[in-house]
Amino acid sequence: MREAQRPLRVAIVGRPNVGKSTLFNRLIGRRLALVDDRPGVTRDRREGEARLGDLALVVVDTAGLEEADPNSLEGRMRAQTETAIAESDAALFLIDARAGVTPADRHFAALLHRTGKPVVVVANKCERSSGEPGFYEAFELGLGEPIAVSAEHGLGLADLTEALVRIDAAREQHPTEAEAHEAGEGDPVRIAIVGRPNAGKSTLLNRLIGEERMLTGPEAGITRDAIAVDWEWKGRPVRLVDTAGLRRKARVQEKLERLSVGDALRAIRFAEVVVVVLDVQSPFEKQDLQIADLVTREGRALVIAVNKWDTITDPDVRLRDLREAADRLLPQVRGMPLVPVSALTGFGLDRLMKDVFDIHARWNTRVPTGELNRWFAALIDHHPPPAVAGRRIKLRYVTQTAVRPPTFVAFGSRTDAIPDSYKRYLLNGLRDTFGLVGVPVRLHLRSADNPYAKD
C-alpha cells in the first residue's frame, strides 16, 4: 500500500485532564475511551478509526504528558506517549483554554517542536467566553494558529478537519515538500536555477560546481529535465537544480516543452531559494517578471542573478539602473539580492552564493511573540488604523504562525475594513524592523471574536 493511501495517523497529546479522551471519543464517534474529571485516567495508548468527511484517520489517545522519573509509572506513561508521537504523522496538542497556557504546556510544546512533526494546537473547552484568553495565549506556543474547539459539545470540528486535511494533502501530494519542513541544519539547501531559455542557467551551474555536469551550447532549450546536483559551498551542503528555460505560455506548444515547464515549476515549489537568471542584454522582460512573481507567490526566497556581466562596459551605471528597476518592478520583494555574475568567467559567483545563504537565513526568521507585540503596540501607537465610516478599528495582537516564508496573523476588530495602504504600512514595518527585506512576507488580518463564546 502506498504511503498516500494509508489513513492519516494522528496522536492526541497534552497534559492530564485537558480533554484528550473526550476529543478521541468525539472523533471516532463512540465512547471507547474512559472519561472522567479526575486527571490521569488514560494510561495506555488507544487507537480508533475515524472519518471526517473524506479524510480517513487513525486516532491515538494517549496518557497525559507529565515530567517524571523515567522509571516511575508516570515516566513510563510518558514514554508510551512519546512513542505514539513518533509513530504518528501528526499530533493534536490539546490545552485547556479555560486554564490558559501553563508552564507544563510550554514544556511539552517545546518537546513537540523538536520532533519536527506537524502539530495542530487545539484550544479545548472554548464553549464559553472564559476560554477566550487561553485561546489567544496558545499563539505563544509557536506551533501555529490554534483551533478553538469544544470536544464535549462538538464545536470547532470543521476547523479541525480543515487543518488535518491540509496536513494529509501535504503528505499525499507533496511528500518531498513535507520532508523539507522537517529538514535539519545538516540537510542541503535546495536551490533552483530558473529563467528564460538561453539565459545561461546550465553554464552557471557548471561553473559553480567546477565541472561540465550539464550539457550547454548556443542553442536555446538544450535542458529539458530538472536535474538535481549535490554540491558543497564552503563546507555547506547544497542541492542545485537546473531547469528548462521558461518561455511565455502562449509560445509553449509542444507536449515535450509543456512537460519540461511542468518540471521546472515543480522545482520552484520544492526549492528553498530560487535563483532567477537574467540576461544583462535584455533584463526584466515580461517573462522574467512573471517568473519572479511566481517565485514570490510560491513563498520561495528569491535571488536575481544578472548573467553575462562580462559583455558590458559600464558596470557601475548598469548595476545602479538594474537595482532601481528591480525595486520598482518587483515591489513585493523590494531589496531582494541582485547579483551581477558571469557564468563564463566565474565573476560574482562567491557573492551570489553568499547572498543565497543570507536570504535563506532571513526566510527562516522567527520573531519571538513578546518582541513582536512590543513592536506592534509602538507601531500602532505611532500611526493608528484609520477610522472607517466613523468607527475606529482596533488591532490588539500579532503572532508569527509560520516561517519559510515568514507568516504573521494580526487580530483585531473589523479587520476586513482595514485599507490596503495600512496593511502595506504593517508589512513594511515588519520587513524593516525584523530584517525581512527582500523575502516574501505574509500578513493575515483576522477579527478576534470567538465564534463559540456565549454572551
Disulfide bonds with the S-S distance in Angstrom:
none
